[in-house]
């Protein structure tokens, strides 16, 4: 079953309640080319908007933390693109979409440093994780008001290193921000749920994804 392409367009860039930043033109091209479902696009848009709020706050209130804002926003807007391949993971658990998403983005010409977020957004404890990865992971949780203390503590640690402020001070500031963002989670969830899960068209050829990672204890 397929859905009207206009549903995908509305999910990506149409009017939204709550107001959500439209997805960037490059991301719209990628989601259209890969047969993204409207519901997945709506999810990516919601996470992208939350990532924008996080990065806005950091740039204003914690400028000492150095990070690539554009990379965070791109990662948030594409992190689950692998669910265009592993459609069952739109509504159920699974990690197969992570490496498939990275492969999909690489096949579309996306640079590896940007494609990586599709594979790292649920792996925030892995070695080599950068602030950008933590912010994409955090946006993917707080959009629905899911608090993950371990993830938040990692970001607090980066903030403390950057600012020299006590950890408790950085924790309270971040907690206040996340609480404020989380207050509108219900309307973001309603926005996502208003779109169908079926894609607007089928994809004839998709790149072979990397082998599925071994099962682990990561938080989905």
PEWOMO-V443658 format. One record per residue. BURIAL is I if it has 24 or more other C-alpha atoms within 12 Angstrom, else O. D_LAST is the distance of its C-alpha to the last C-alpha in whole Angstrom. Layout:
BEGIN
burial-><BURIAL BURIAL>
d_last-><D_LAST D_LAST>
END
This chain:
BEGIN
burial-><O O O O I O I I I I I I I O O I O I O I I I I I O O I I I I I I I I I I I I I I I I I I I I I I I I I I I I I O O I O O O I O O I O I I I O I I I I I I I I I I I I I I I I I O O I O O O I I I I I I I I I I I I I O I O I O O I I I I I I I I I I I I O O O O I I I I I I I I I I I I I I I I I I I I O O I I I I I I I I I I O O O O O O O O O I I O I I I O I I O O I I O I I O O I I O I I O O I I I I I I I O O O O O O O I O O O O O O O O O O I>
d_last-><27 27 27 30 29 30 27 25 27 27 23 24 27 28 29 26 26 25 27 24 25 25 23 26 28 27 23 25 27 24 22 25 26 23 23 20 20 21 18 16 18 19 15 16 19 17 15 18 20 18 18 22 22 21 23 26 26 25 28 30 30 28 30 30 27 27 24 25 24 24 22 19 20 20 17 15 17 16 13 11 15 14 13 17 17 14 15 14 10 12 12 10 7 7 7 11 11 11 14 15 15 17 19 20 21 23 25 25 27 24 25 23 22 21 19 17 14 13 12 11 9 6 9 11 13 15 18 20 17 19 19 18 15 14 16 14 10 12 13 10 10 13 14 13 14 11 13 11 14 14 13 16 18 17 18 21 22 23 25 27 28 29 31 32 31 30 27 27 29 26 23 26 26 22 22 24 23 19 21 23 20 18 22 21 18 20 22 19 17 20 21 18 19 23 22 22 19 22 23 26 27 26 26 29 27 24 24 23 19 19 18 15 13 14 12 10 9 6 4 0>
END
